[in-house]
Amino acid sequence: MPELSGRELLDEWRQLMESVIASAASVAGRSELPRELLTATQRQLELVQEVVERERGLQSDLLARVVAPIDAVFALLEETGVTLRRQAEALESAGRALEETAGLMKHQAERFERTISALRQPSDLAKAAAGAKRRPKKQAR
């Protein structure tokens, strides 16, 4: 049976109800009346059931369409949380790398300063032996 539109279902239901009323009005001793009445009532129940099933389907579709944007927002928020966590971990890693680099540079600066001091000692001793004025030492920052 082809699927009827809502208007067609109502029209068919109305026709069945008119048939039931007409059958009840001509009750004058007909034995097939209960069978006709039962058939019409069964068809009416089928139509009502179809209307209810369609309405449930429409409600389900409507709910899915209404909730879809909300679900999309939550999915984006979840992805944003994952991205923020990854960025934080990358920053922590970069921070550790910078800290390690700073430590290496300090160590290198200390060696450089000791090298300059070691290279300057013979010059300072020679100046002192010759009686030249000593150069004032710079203070470390």
Beta strands, then each sheet from edge to edge (+ up, - down):
end
